[in-house]
Amino acid sequence: MDENPYGDPDDPSRHDPSYDERPPLVHTHVQHNIPRDAQLMGFDRNTEEGALIALAGSLSAAKPSHKLVAWVLLLAFSLPLLMTLWDELF
């Protein structure tokens, strides 16, 4: 009986030479400090929004330097909004 030199006919690598069996990189790293719902939306440390979520999730309230970073982040995101409101209202 002849052996098929290309393997199983149902094997995807037989039909597509660029087929790669390795999982994508976004699924191989650990996603600490990112909530499950954010992970389901596709956020991880490789996206801008996911990096901010991971940063905020890794802050500890017990460390004074982390509290300072949290206040700086709060100001960085709220100050433009407050300045816009001030400009529109007054």
N, C-alpha and C positions, 0 to 999 in steps of 0.2 A: 504494500500500500504506500502511496506517495505522501510524504509529509509536506505540509504547506510551509514554504520558507518564510512566509510573512506572519505566521502565527494564527491565532484565532480570528475568524472573519468578523466577529463581533467586537474585537478589540479596537478602541478608538484610535490608538496610536498607529494602527495599520493603515487607516484612511487619511490621517492628518499627521504628517511628519513633525509639525510644530507642537503637537500635543505634549503637555507636560503634566505628569502625575503628581507633582508636588503641590501642596496647598498654596494659595496666594499668600503673600507676605503679610497682608493686613490681618490675617487670621492666625499667624504663627506667634505673635508676641502677646505678652500678658497685658491685660487691660485693667490694671489696678486703678482705683480712684475714679473710675468712670461708671456711673449708674447703668444698670441693665437696660433701662428704656433708652438711654442715650446710645448705648452699644447697638440696640436694635435699629436705631435711626441711622446708623452708619458712622457715628462719631468714634474716633479713636485718637491716639496721640499723633497720628499722621495728618489729621485735619486741623485747621486753625481753631475751629470751635471746640473740637475735642481736646486739643491741647490746653485751652483755657479751662475747660471742665476738669481735666486731670490736674491742672495746677491748683485750682480752687479746692478740689477734693483732697489734695495732699496736704493742705494747710492744717496745722494743729493749733487749737485755741490755747494750749498750754505754753506755747513758745511766743515770747514777745516779738521776735522778728517776724513770725508768721502773722501775728496780729497787724503789724505795720504793713506787711504786703497786702493783707486783706483790705485795710483802709485805703491804701494807694489804688488798688483795683477798683474799690467802690467809688473813689473820687474820679478816677479815669473814665469810668462809664457814666457817672451821674452828672459830672460837671458840664459836659456839652449839652445835655438835656436841660439842665437848669439855666444855662446861659441862653439857650434858644427860647425858653419860656420867658425869661426876663426881657429879652429883646422884643418878643411878640406882644407881651402884655404892657410894657411900659415904654 
